[in-house]
Amino acid sequence: MIEKAKKLASQEFSRLSGREIKAEDCFVVWFSKTLQNWKALVGTNQIKFDEKCGDYAEVTHNGDKAETYVDVYAKVSNRAIKD
């Protein structure tokens, strides 16, 4: 499941960036499985900040429908807030 998530995310990153990004260029930040469903949050460092495609993917598997969805996001902000 984790390898499938990295593979699907890398395919979307490649499609959106127009260049090859391999599954081994991706890392899983978070993974959860409940019954026949699972979700993985996958990132890559291969996408540069100024590229118009995202560098973060949410991969969701719906076991009831035997479908997997890939949503790609871009970091918009990274702000430190003092306690």
PDB file with one MODEL, atoms N, CA, C and O in Angstrom:
MODEL        1
ATOM      1  N   MET A   1       0.814  -1.192   0.000  1.00  0.00           N
ATOM      2  CA  MET A   1       0.000   0.000   0.000  1.00  0.00           C
ATOM      3  C   MET A   1       0.859   1.258   0.000  1.00  0.00           C
ATOM      4  O   MET A   1       0.583   2.195  -0.748  1.00  0.00           O
ATOM      5  N   ILE A   2       1.888   1.288   0.824  1.00  0.00           N
ATOM      6  CA  ILE A   2       2.761   2.459   0.874  1.00  0.00           C
ATOM      7  C   ILE A   2       3.519   2.610  -0.438  1.00  0.00           C
ATOM      8  O   ILE A   2       3.652   3.720  -0.954  1.00  0.00           O
ATOM      9  N   GLU A   3       4.013   1.510  -0.977  1.00  0.00           N
ATOM     10  CA  GLU A   3       4.724   1.587  -2.260  1.00  0.00           C
ATOM     11  C   GLU A   3       3.775   2.002  -3.388  1.00  0.00           C
ATOM     12  O   GLU A   3       4.167   2.750  -4.284  1.00  0.00           O
ATOM     13  N   LYS A   4       2.533   1.519  -3.345  1.00  0.00           N
ATOM     14  CA  LYS A   4       1.546   1.923  -4.348  1.00  0.00           C
ATOM     15  C   LYS A   4       1.270   3.418  -4.239  1.00  0.00           C
ATOM     16  O   LYS A   4       1.158   4.104  -5.255  1.00  0.00           O
ATOM     17  N   ALA A   5       1.160   3.922  -3.027  1.00  0.00           N
ATOM     18  CA  ALA A   5       0.915   5.352  -2.822  1.00  0.00           C
ATOM     19  C   ALA A   5       2.070   6.178  -3.387  1.00  0.00           C
ATOM     20  O   ALA A   5       1.837   7.184  -4.057  1.00  0.00           O
ATOM     21  N   LYS A   6       3.304   5.768  -3.125  1.00  0.00           N
ATOM     22  CA  LYS A   6       4.466   6.499  -3.650  1.00  0.00           C
ATOM     23  C   LYS A   6       4.511   6.435  -5.171  1.00  0.00           C
ATOM     24  O   LYS A   6       4.841   7.425  -5.823  1.00  0.00           O
ATOM     25  N   LYS A   7       4.185   5.283  -5.739  1.00  0.00           N
ATOM     26  CA  LYS A   7       4.178   5.126  -7.196  1.00  0.00           C
ATOM     27  C   LYS A   7       3.122   6.024  -7.844  1.00  0.00           C
ATOM     28  O   LYS A   7       3.411   6.724  -8.815  1.00  0.00           O
ATOM     29  N   LEU A   8       1.900   6.005  -7.309  1.00  0.00           N
ATOM     30  CA  LEU A   8       0.835   6.832  -7.876  1.00  0.00           C
ATOM     31  C   LEU A   8       1.133   8.319  -7.719  1.00  0.00           C
ATOM     32  O   LEU A   8       0.878   9.100  -8.635  1.00  0.00           O
ATOM     33  N   ALA A   9       1.670   8.716  -6.567  1.00  0.00           N
ATOM     34  CA  ALA A   9       2.031  10.113  -6.355  1.00  0.00           C
ATOM     35  C   ALA A   9       3.132  10.529  -7.333  1.00  0.00           C
ATOM     36  O   ALA A   9       3.066  11.614  -7.912  1.00  0.00           O
ATOM     37  N   SER A  10       4.138   9.678  -7.520  1.00  0.00           N
ATOM     38  CA  SER A  10       5.231  10.020  -8.439  1.00  0.00           C
ATOM     39  C   SER A  10       4.723  10.151  -9.872  1.00  0.00           C
ATOM     40  O   SER A  10       5.208  10.994 -10.626  1.00  0.00           O
ATOM     41  N   GLN A  11       3.756   9.328 -10.252  1.00  0.00           N
ATOM     42  CA  GLN A  11       3.170   9.439 -11.592  1.00  0.00           C
ATOM     43  C   GLN A  11       2.464  10.781 -11.770  1.00  0.00           C
ATOM     44  O   GLN A  11       2.581  11.409 -12.822  1.00  0.00           O
ATOM     45  N   GLU A  12       1.737  11.219 -10.756  1.00  0.00           N
ATOM     46  CA  GLU A  12       1.047  12.516 -10.830  1.00  0.00           C
ATOM     47  C   GLU A  12       2.042  13.665 -10.819  1.00  0.00           C
ATOM     48  O   GLU A  12       1.893  14.621 -11.580  1.00  0.00           O
ATOM     49  N   PHE A  13       3.060  13.580  -9.959  1.00  0.00           N
ATOM     50  CA  PHE A  13       4.094  14.614  -9.936  1.00  0.00           C
ATOM     51  C   PHE A  13       4.775  14.706 -11.305  1.00  0.00           C
ATOM     52  O   PHE A  13       5.041  15.803 -11.795  1.00  0.00           O
ATOM     53  N   SER A  14       5.055  13.556 -11.919  1.00  0.00           N
ATOM     54  CA  SER A  14       5.687  13.524 -13.242  1.00  0.00           C
ATOM     55  C   SER A  14       4.774  14.134 -14.296  1.00  0.00           C
ATOM     56  O   SER A  14       5.220  14.931 -15.121  1.00  0.00           O
ATOM     57  N   ARG A  15       3.514  13.768 -14.271  1.00  0.00           N
ATOM     58  CA  ARG A  15       2.558  14.290 -15.253  1.00  0.00           C
ATOM     59  C   ARG A  15       2.435  15.810 -15.148  1.00  0.00           C
ATOM     60  O   ARG A  15       2.405  16.513 -16.158  1.00  0.00           O
ATOM     61  N   LEU A  16       2.365  16.298 -13.929  1.00  0.00           N
ATOM     62  CA  LEU A  16       2.161  17.735 -13.719  1.00  0.00           C
ATOM     63  C   LEU A  16       3.421  18.567 -13.961  1.00  0.00           C
ATOM     64  O   LEU A  16       3.332  19.712 -14.402  1.00  0.00           O
ATOM     65  N   SER A  17       4.586  17.999 -13.676  1.00  0.00           N
ATOM     66  CA  SER A  17       5.841  18.743 -13.837  1.00  0.00           C
ATOM     67  C   SER A  17       6.430  18.604 -15.237  1.00  0.00           C
ATOM     68  O   SER A  17       7.256  19.420 -15.647  1.00  0.00           O
ATOM     69  N   GLY A  18       6.009  17.574 -15.971  1.00  0.00           N
ATOM     70  CA  GLY A  18       6.537  17.355 -17.303  1.00  0.00           C
ATOM     71  C   GLY A  18       7.899  16.681 -17.327  1.00  0.00           C
ATOM     72  O   GLY A  18       8.562  16.659 -18.363  1.00  0.00           O
ATOM     73  N   ARG A  19       8.317  16.137 -16.209  1.00  0.00           N
ATOM     74  CA  ARG A  19       9.585  15.397 -16.151  1.00  0.00           C
ATOM     75  C   ARG A  19       9.443  14.207 -15.215  1.00  0.00           C
ATOM     76  O   ARG A  19       8.498  14.134 -14.429  1.00  0.00           O
ATOM     77  N   GLU A  20      10.373  13.288 -15.301  1.00  0.00           N
ATOM     78  CA  GLU A  20      10.246  12.062 -14.519  1.00  0.00           C
ATOM     79  C   GLU A  20      10.590  12.287 -13.050  1.00  0.00           C
ATOM     80  O   GLU A  20      11.654  12.808 -12.715  1.00  0.00           O
ATOM     81  N   ILE A  21       9.682  11.891 -12.203  1.00  0.00           N
ATOM     82  CA  ILE A  21       9.916  11.848 -10.762  1.00  0.00           C
ATOM     83  C   ILE A  21       9.598  10.424 -10.328  1.00  0.00           C
ATOM     84  O   ILE A  21       8.466   9.960 -10.464  1.00  0.00           O
ATOM     85  N   LYS A  22      10.587   9.751  -9.814  1.00  0.00           N
ATOM     86  CA  LYS A  22      10.459   8.336  -9.473  1.00  0.00           C
ATOM     87  C   LYS A  22       9.835   8.144  -8.092  1.00  0.00           C
ATOM     88  O   LYS A  22       9.841   9.048  -7.255  1.00  0.00           O
ATOM     89  N   ALA A  23       9.302   6.954  -7.880  1.00  0.00           N
ATOM     90  CA  ALA A  23       8.701   6.615  -6.580  1.00  0.00           C
ATOM     91  C   ALA A  23       9.725   6.747  -5.462  1.00  0.00           C
ATOM     92  O   ALA A  23       9.379   7.131  -4.344  1.00  0.00           O
ATOM     93  N   GLU A  24      10.972   6.434  -5.753  1.00  0.00           N
ATOM     94  CA  GLU A  24      12.004   6.541  -4.705  1.00  0.00           C
ATOM     95  C   GLU A  24      12.366   7.992  -4.392  1.00  0.00           C
ATOM     96  O   GLU A  24      13.070   8.258  -3.417  1.00  0.00           O
ATOM     97  N   ASP A  25      11.887   8.936  -5.216  1.00  0.00           N
ATOM     98  CA  ASP A  25      12.048  10.368  -4.940  1.00  0.00           C
ATOM     99  C   ASP A  25      10.944  10.890  -4.020  1.00  0.00           C
ATOM    100  O   ASP A  25      10.931  12.071  -3.671  1.00  0.00           O
ATOM    101  N   CYS A  26      10.022  10.013  -3.630  1.00  0.00           N
ATOM    102  CA  CYS A  26       8.871  10.400  -2.805  1.00  0.00           C
ATOM    103  C   CYS A  26       9.008   9.802  -1.407  1.00  0.00           C
ATOM    104  O   CYS A  26       9.671   8.784  -1.210  1.00  0.00           O
ATOM    105  N   PHE A  27       8.374  10.452  -0.454  1.00  0.00           N
ATOM    106  CA  PHE A  27       8.386   9.954   0.927  1.00  0.00           C
ATOM    107  C   PHE A  27       6.980  10.060   1.507  1.00  0.00           C
ATOM    108  O   PHE A  27       6.224  10.972   1.172  1.00  0.00           O
ATOM    109  N   VAL A  28       6.644   9.124   2.374  1.00  0.00           N
ATOM    110  CA  VAL A  28       5.331   9.104   3.011  1.00  0.00           C
ATOM    111  C   VAL A  28       5.436   9.839   4.343  1.00  0.00           C
ATOM    112  O   VAL A  28       6.256   9.497   5.195  1.00  0.00           O
ATOM    113  N   VAL A  29       4.596  10.850   4.504  1.00  0.00           N
ATOM    114  CA  VAL A  29       4.557  11.643   5.725  1.00  0.00           C
ATOM    115  C   VAL A  29       3.620  11.008   6.741  1.00  0.00           C
ATOM    116  O   VAL A  29       3.888  11.026   7.942  1.00  0.00           O
ATOM    117  N   TRP A  30       2.524  10.449   6.254  1.00  0.00           N
ATOM    118  CA  TRP A  30       1.496   9.884   7.126  1.00  0.00           C
ATOM    119  C   TRP A  30       0.756   8.790   6.360  1.00  0.00           C
ATOM    120  O   TRP A  30       0.551   8.905   5.151  1.00  0.00           O
ATOM    121  N   PHE A  31       0.353   7.728   7.063  1.00  0.00           N
ATOM    122  CA  PHE A  31      -0.396   6.634   6.447  1.00  0.00           C
ATOM    123  C   PHE A  31      -1.401   6.103   7.470  1.00  0.00           C
ATOM    124  O   PHE A  31      -1.096   5.988   8.657  1.00  0.00           O
ATOM    125  N   SER A  32      -2.605   5.781   6.988  1.00  0.00           N
ATOM    126  CA  SER A  32      -3.618   5.181   7.851  1.00  0.00           C
ATOM    127  C   SER A  32      -4.452   4.194   7.041  1.00  0.00           C
ATOM    128  O   SER A  32      -4.773   4.444   5.879  1.00  0.00           O
ATOM    129  N   LYS A  33      -4.799   3.071   7.666  1.00  0.00           N
ATOM    130  CA  LYS A  33      -5.646   2.072   7.024  1.00  0.00           C
ATOM    131  C   LYS A  33      -6.772   1.712   7.983  1.00  0.00           C
ATOM    132  O   LYS A  33      -6.538   1.420   9.156  1.00  0.00           O
ATOM    133  N   THR A  34      -7.995   1.737   7.468  1.00  0.00           N
ATOM    134  CA  THR A  34      -9.164   1.325   8.234  1.00  0.00           C
ATOM    135  C   THR A  34      -9.995   0.399   7.351  1.00  0.00           C
ATOM    136  O   THR A  34     -10.475   0.796   6.289  1.00  0.00           O
ATOM    137  N   LEU A  35     -10.156  -0.832   7.805  1.00  0.00           N
ATOM    138  CA  LEU A  35     -10.864  -1.862   7.038  1.00  0.00           C
ATOM    139  C   LEU A  35     -10.269  -1.959   5.638  1.00  0.00           C
ATOM    140  O   LEU A  35      -9.071  -2.209   5.510  1.00  0.00           O
ATOM    141  N   GLN A  36     -11.060  -1.772   4.586  1.00  0.00           N
ATOM    142  CA  GLN A  36     -10.562  -1.919   3.215  1.00  0.00           C
ATOM    143  C   GLN A  36     -10.079  -0.596   2.624  1.00  0.00           C
ATOM    144  O   GLN A  36      -9.704  -0.554   1.452  1.00  0.00           O
ATOM    145  N   ASN A  37     -10.081   0.480   3.403  1.00  0.00           N
ATOM    146  CA  ASN A  37      -9.707   1.797   2.915  1.00  0.00           C
ATOM    147  C   ASN A  37      -8.366   2.233   3.502  1.00  0.00           C
ATOM    148  O   ASN A  37      -8.004   1.826   4.606  1.00  0.00           O
ATOM    149  N   TRP A  38      -7.634   3.061   2.760  1.00  0.00           N
ATOM    150  CA  TRP A  38      -6.391   3.617   3.293  1.00  0.00           C
ATOM    151  C   TRP A  38      -6.121   4.985   2.676  1.00  0.00           C
ATOM    152  O   TRP A  38      -6.665   5.338   1.630  1.00  0.00           O
ATOM    153  N   LYS A  39      -5.267   5.739   3.357  1.00  0.00           N
ATOM    154  CA  LYS A  39      -4.879   7.069   2.893  1.00  0.00           C
ATOM    155  C   LYS A  39      -3.413   7.285   3.227  1.00  0.00           C
ATOM    156  O   LYS A  39      -2.941   6.897   4.295  1.00  0.00           O
ATOM    157  N   ALA A  40      -2.692   7.915   2.289  1.00  0.00           N
ATOM    158  CA  ALA A  40      -1.290   8.255   2.501  1.00  0.00           C
ATOM    159  C   ALA A  40      -1.064   9.700   2.076  1.00  0.00           C
ATOM    160  O   ALA A  40      -1.608  10.153   1.069  1.00  0.00           O
ATOM    161  N   LEU A  41      -0.269  10.408   2.842  1.00  0.00           N
ATOM    162  CA  LEU A  41       0.166  11.752   2.489  1.00  0.00           C
ATOM    163  C   LEU A  41       1.613  11.626   2.036  1.00  0.00           C
ATOM    164  O   LEU A  41       2.480  11.201   2.799  1.00  0.00           O
ATOM    165  N   VAL A  42       1.863  12.004   0.777  1.00  0.00           N
ATOM    166  CA  VAL A  42       3.146  11.759   0.128  1.00  0.00           C
ATOM    167  C   VAL A  42       3.742  13.076  -0.338  1.00  0.00           C
ATOM    168  O   VAL A  42       3.042  13.917  -0.902  1.00  0.00           O
ATOM    169  N   GLY A  43       5.041  13.253  -0.100  1.00  0.00           N
ATOM    170  CA  GLY A  43       5.736  14.453  -0.544  1.00  0.00           C
ATOM    171  C   GLY A  43       6.940  14.106  -1.393  1.00  0.00           C
ATOM    172  O   GLY A  43       7.350  12.947  -1.465  1.00  0.00           O
ATOM    173  N   THR A  44       7.508  15.121  -2.039  1.00  0.00           N
ATOM    174  CA  THR A  44       8.744  14.963  -2.792  1.00  0.00           C
ATOM    175  C   THR A  44       9.548  16.251  -2.690  1.00  0.00           C
ATOM    176  O   THR A  44       8.985  17.340  -2.580  1.00  0.00           O
ATOM    177  N   ASN A  45      10.868  16.117  -2.727  1.00  0.00           N
ATOM    178  CA  ASN A  45      11.758  17.282  -2.743  1.00  0.00           C
ATOM    179  C   ASN A  45      12.233  17.588  -4.157  1.00  0.00           C
ATOM    180  O   ASN A  45      13.074  18.466  -4.351  1.00  0.00           O
ATOM    181  N   GLN A  46      11.703  16.874  -5.143  1.00  0.00           N
ATOM    182  CA  GLN A  46      12.150  17.040  -6.527  1.00  0.00           C
ATOM    183  C   GLN A  46      11.455  18.193  -7.249  1.00  0.00           C
ATOM    184  O   GLN A  46      11.889  18.598  -8.327  1.00  0.00           O
ATOM    185  N   ILE A  47      10.386  18.720  -6.667  1.00  0.00           N
ATOM    186  CA  ILE A  47       9.671  19.843  -7.263  1.00  0.00           C
ATOM    187  C   ILE A  47      10.228  21.131  -6.666  1.00  0.00           C
ATOM    188  O   ILE A  47      10.293  21.279  -5.446  1.00  0.00           O
ATOM    189  N   LYS A  48      10.625  22.052  -7.522  1.00  0.00           N
ATOM    190  CA  LYS A  48      11.150  23.326  -7.046  1.00  0.00           C
ATOM    191  C   LYS A  48      10.002  24.260  -6.662  1.00  0.00           C
ATOM    192  O   LYS A  48       8.895  24.144  -7.188  1.00  0.00           O
ATOM    193  N   PHE A  49      10.273  25.173  -5.751  1.00  0.00           N
ATOM    194  CA  PHE A  49       9.244  26.066  -5.216  1.00  0.00           C
ATOM    195  C   PHE A  49       8.564  26.886  -6.301  1.00  0.00           C
ATOM    196  O   PHE A  49       7.369  27.163  -6.203  1.00  0.00           O
ATOM    197  N   ASP A  50       9.312  27.285  -7.347  1.00  0.00           N
ATOM    198  CA  ASP A  50       8.749  28.157  -8.382  1.00  0.00           C
ATOM    199  C   ASP A  50       8.026  27.393  -9.499  1.00  0.00           C
ATOM    200  O   ASP A  50       7.490  28.012 -10.418  1.00  0.00           O
ATOM    201  N   GLU A  51       8.006  26.048  -9.430  1.00  0.00           N
ATOM    202  CA  GLU A  51       7.265  25.282 -10.431  1.00  0.00           C
ATOM    203  C   GLU A  51       5.769  25.389 -10.157  1.00  0.00           C
ATOM    204  O   GLU A  51       5.345  25.539  -9.011  1.00  0.00           O
ATOM    205  N   LYS A  52       4.986  25.312 -11.208  1.00  0.00           N
ATOM    206  CA  LYS A  52       3.543  25.511 -11.074  1.00  0.00           C
ATOM    207  C   LYS A  52       2.794  24.247 -10.651  1.00  0.00           C
ATOM    208  O   LYS A  52       1.571  24.276 -10.518  1.00  0.00           O
ATOM    209  N   CYS A  53       3.492  23.161 -10.441  1.00  0.00           N
ATOM    210  CA  CYS A  53       2.817  21.942  -9.986  1.00  0.00           C
ATOM    211  C   CYS A  53       3.078  21.761  -8.490  1.00  0.00           C
ATOM    212  O   CYS A  53       3.983  22.383  -7.932  1.00  0.00           O
ATOM    213  N   GLY A  54       2.296  20.922  -7.857  1.00  0.00           N
ATOM    214  CA  GLY A  54       2.423  20.714  -6.426  1.00  0.00           C
ATOM    215  C   GLY A  54       3.527  19.745  -6.057  1.00  0.00           C
ATOM    216  O   GLY A  54       4.061  19.039  -6.913  1.00  0.00           O
ATOM    217  N   ASP A  55       3.864  19.717  -4.783  1.00  0.00           N
ATOM    218  CA  ASP A  55       4.903  18.822  -4.281  1.00  0.00           C
ATOM    219  C   ASP A  55       4.401  17.936  -3.144  1.00  0.00           C
ATOM    220  O   ASP A  55       5.191  17.314  -2.434  1.00  0.00           O
ATOM    221  N   TYR A  56       3.083  17.886  -2.982  1.00  0.00           N
ATOM    222  CA  TYR A  56       2.474  17.162  -1.877  1.00  0.00           C
ATOM    223  C   TYR A  56       1.206  16.482  -2.385  1.00  0.00           C
ATOM    224  O   TYR A  56       0.362  17.139  -2.995  1.00  0.00           O
ATOM    225  N   ALA A  57       1.058  15.192  -2.148  1.00  0.00           N
ATOM    226  CA  ALA A  57      -0.098  14.452  -2.668  1.00  0.00           C
ATOM    227  C   ALA A  57      -0.833  13.729  -1.545  1.00  0.00           C
ATOM    228  O   ALA A  57      -0.233  13.237  -0.590  1.00  0.00           O
ATOM    229  N   GLU A  58      -2.136  13.684  -1.694  1.00  0.00           N
ATOM    230  CA  GLU A  58      -3.003  12.908  -0.809  1.00  0.00           C
ATOM    231  C   GLU A  58      -3.523  11.747  -1.651  1.00  0.00           C
ATOM    232  O   GLU A  58      -4.251  11.954  -2.622  1.00  0.00           O
ATOM    233  N   VAL A  59      -3.150  10.534  -1.277  1.00  0.00           N
ATOM    234  CA  VAL A  59      -3.543   9.339  -2.027  1.00  0.00           C
ATOM    235  C   VAL A  59      -4.552   8.571  -1.172  1.00  0.00           C
ATOM    236  O   VAL A  59      -4.236   8.132  -0.067  1.00  0.00           O
ATOM    237  N   THR A  60      -5.768   8.416  -1.696  1.00  0.00           N
ATOM    238  CA  THR A  60      -6.859   7.785  -0.950  1.00  0.00           C
ATOM    239  C   THR A  60      -7.372   6.573  -1.710  1.00  0.00           C
ATOM    240  O   THR A  60      -7.730   6.679  -2.883  1.00  0.00           O
ATOM    241  N   HIS A  61      -7.409   5.428  -1.051  1.00  0.00           N
ATOM    242  CA  HIS A  61      -7.927   4.210  -1.675  1.00  0.00           C
ATOM    243  C   HIS A  61      -9.304   3.895  -1.091  1.00  0.00           C
ATOM    244  O   HIS A  61      -9.464   3.764   0.122  1.00  0.00           O
ATOM    245  N   ASN A  62     -10.292   3.777  -1.975  1.00  0.00           N
ATOM    246  CA  ASN A  62     -11.653   3.392  -1.602  1.00  0.00           C
ATOM    247  C   ASN A  62     -11.798   1.908  -1.923  1.00  0.00           C
ATOM    248  O   ASN A  62     -11.977   1.532  -3.081  1.00  0.00           O
ATOM    249  N   GLY A  63     -11.721   1.076  -0.900  1.00  0.00           N
ATOM    250  CA  GLY A  63     -11.793  -0.368  -1.086  1.00  0.00           C
ATOM    251  C   GLY A  63     -13.145  -0.858  -1.568  1.00  0.00           C
ATOM    252  O   GLY A  63     -13.220  -1.888  -2.239  1.00  0.00           O
ATOM    253  N   ASP A  64     -14.218  -0.145  -1.242  1.00  0.00           N
ATOM    254  CA  ASP A  64     -15.551  -0.542  -1.691  1.00  0.00           C
ATOM    255  C   ASP A  64     -15.688  -0.436  -3.206  1.00  0.00           C
ATOM    256  O   ASP A  64     -16.335  -1.273  -3.835  1.00  0.00           O
ATOM    257  N   LYS A  65     -15.079   0.593  -3.790  1.00  0.00           N
ATOM    258  CA  LYS A  65     -15.177   0.811  -5.238  1.00  0.00           C
ATOM    259  C   LYS A  65     -13.934   0.343  -5.987  1.00  0.00           C
ATOM    260  O   LYS A  65     -13.890   0.407  -7.216  1.00  0.00           O
ATOM    261  N   ALA A  66     -12.924  -0.127  -5.258  1.00  0.00           N
ATOM    262  CA  ALA A  66     -11.640  -0.530  -5.856  1.00  0.00           C
ATOM    263  C   ALA A  66     -11.077   0.611  -6.711  1.00  0.00           C
ATOM    264  O   ALA A  66     -10.672   0.408  -7.855  1.00  0.00           O
ATOM    265  N   GLU A  67     -11.063   1.818  -6.125  1.00  0.00           N
ATOM    266  CA  GLU A  67     -10.551   3.008  -6.797  1.00  0.00           C
ATOM    267  C   GLU A  67      -9.567   3.718  -5.872  1.00  0.00           C
ATOM    268  O   GLU A  67      -9.704   3.683  -4.649  1.00  0.00           O
ATOM    269  N   THR A  68      -8.574   4.361  -6.480  1.00  0.00           N
ATOM    270  CA  THR A  68      -7.621   5.159  -5.731  1.00  0.00           C
ATOM    271  C   THR A  68      -7.595   6.557  -6.326  1.00  0.00           C
ATOM    272  O   THR A  68      -7.530   6.717  -7.545  1.00  0.00           O
ATOM    273  N   TYR A  69      -7.645   7.558  -5.475  1.00  0.00           N
ATOM    274  CA  TYR A  69      -7.683   8.957  -5.896  1.00  0.00           C
ATOM    275  C   TYR A  69      -6.389   9.644  -5.485  1.00  0.00           C
ATOM    276  O   TYR A  69      -5.862   9.386  -4.402  1.00  0.00           O
ATOM    277  N   VAL A  70      -5.880  10.511  -6.340  1.00  0.00           N
ATOM    278  CA  VAL A  70      -4.666  11.264  -6.042  1.00  0.00           C
ATOM    279  C   VAL A  70      -4.966  12.748  -6.184  1.00  0.00           C
ATOM    280  O   VAL A  70      -5.312  13.220  -7.267  1.00  0.00           O
ATOM    281  N   ASP A  71      -4.832  13.473  -5.091  1.00  0.00           N
ATOM    282  CA  ASP A  71      -4.985  14.925  -5.081  1.00  0.00           C
ATOM    283  C   ASP A  71      -3.609  15.528  -4.828  1.00  0.00           C
ATOM    284  O   ASP A  71      -2.914  15.114  -3.900  1.00  0.00           O
ATOM    285  N   VAL A  72      -3.206  16.506  -5.647  1.00  0.00           N
ATOM    286  CA  VAL A  72      -1.893  17.130  -5.512  1.00  0.00           C
ATOM    287  C   VAL A  72      -2.061  18.576  -5.076  1.00  0.00           C
ATOM    288  O   VAL A  72      -2.915  19.305  -5.581  1.00  0.00           O
ATOM    289  N   TYR A  73      -1.227  18.969  -4.127  1.00  0.00           N
ATOM    290  CA  TYR A  73      -1.285  20.313  -3.548  1.00  0.00           C
ATOM    291  C   TYR A  73       0.104  20.961  -3.606  1.00  0.00           C
ATOM    292  O   TYR A  73       1.123  20.275  -3.690  1.00  0.00           O
ATOM    293  N   ALA A  74       0.119  22.279  -3.560  1.00  0.00           N
ATOM    294  CA  ALA A  74       1.368  23.033  -3.481  1.00  0.00           C
ATOM    295  C   ALA A  74       1.407  23.784  -2.154  1.00  0.00           C
ATOM    296  O   ALA A  74       0.378  24.252  -1.667  1.00  0.00           O
ATOM    297  N   LYS A  75       2.591  23.896  -1.576  1.00  0.00           N
ATOM    298  CA  LYS A  75       2.735  24.655  -0.350  1.00  0.00           C
ATOM    299  C   LYS A  75       2.548  26.137  -0.677  1.00  0.00           C
ATOM    300  O   LYS A  75       3.225  26.677  -1.552  1.00  0.00           O
ATOM    301  N   VAL A  76       1.655  26.767   0.009  1.00  0.00           N
ATOM    302  CA  VAL A  76       1.371  28.179  -0.234  1.00  0.00           C
ATOM    303  C   VAL A  76       2.071  29.053   0.794  1.00  0.00           C
ATOM    304  O   VAL A  76       2.489  30.171   0.490  1.00  0.00           O
ATOM    305  N   SER A  77       2.197  28.540   2.007  1.00  0.00           N
ATOM    306  CA  SER A  77       2.774  29.337   3.075  1.00  0.00           C
ATOM    307  C   SER A  77       3.491  28.442   4.070  1.00  0.00           C
ATOM    308  O   SER A  77       3.094  27.297   4.286  1.00  0.00           O
ATOM    309  N   ASN A  78       4.538  28.964   4.670  1.00  0.00           N
ATOM    310  CA  ASN A  78       5.248  28.295   5.758  1.00  0.00           C
ATOM    311  C   ASN A  78       5.671  29.390   6.721  1.00  0.00           C
ATOM    312  O   ASN A  78       6.680  30.059   6.500  1.00  0.00           O
ATOM    313  N   ARG A  79       4.909  29.574   7.784  1.00  0.00           N
ATOM    314  CA  ARG A  79       5.115  30.683   8.704  1.00  0.00           C
ATOM    315  C   ARG A  79       5.330  30.153  10.104  1.00  0.00           C
ATOM    316  O   ARG A  79       4.573  29.304  10.575  1.00  0.00           O
ATOM    317  N   ALA A  80       6.349  30.645  10.765  1.00  0.00           N
ATOM    318  CA  ALA A  80       6.602  30.284  12.161  1.00  0.00           C
ATOM    319  C   ALA A  80       5.821  31.234  13.063  1.00  0.00           C
ATOM    320  O   ALA A  80       5.839  32.450  12.867  1.00  0.00           O
ATOM    321  N   ILE A  81       5.144  30.672  14.040  1.00  0.00           N
ATOM    322  CA  ILE A  81       4.368  31.465  14.993  1.00  0.00           C
ATOM    323  C   ILE A  81       4.914  31.185  16.386  1.00  0.00           C
ATOM    324  O   ILE A  81       4.910  30.040  16.838  1.00  0.00           O
ATOM    325  N   LYS A  82       5.374  32.206  17.054  1.00  0.00           N
ATOM    326  CA  LYS A  82       5.951  32.065  18.400  1.00  0.00           C
ATOM    327  C   LYS A  82       4.858  31.738  19.418  1.00  0.00           C
ATOM    328  O   LYS A  82       3.736  32.235  19.325  1.00  0.00           O
ATOM    329  N   ASP A  83       5.201  30.903  20.378  1.00  0.00           N
ATOM    330  CA  ASP A  83       4.279  30.575  21.473  1.00  0.00           C
ATOM    331  C   ASP A  83       4.159  31.745  22.427  1.00  0.00           C
ATOM    332  O   ASP A  83       3.429  31.664  23.415  1.00  0.00           O
TER     333      ASP A  83
ENDMDL
END
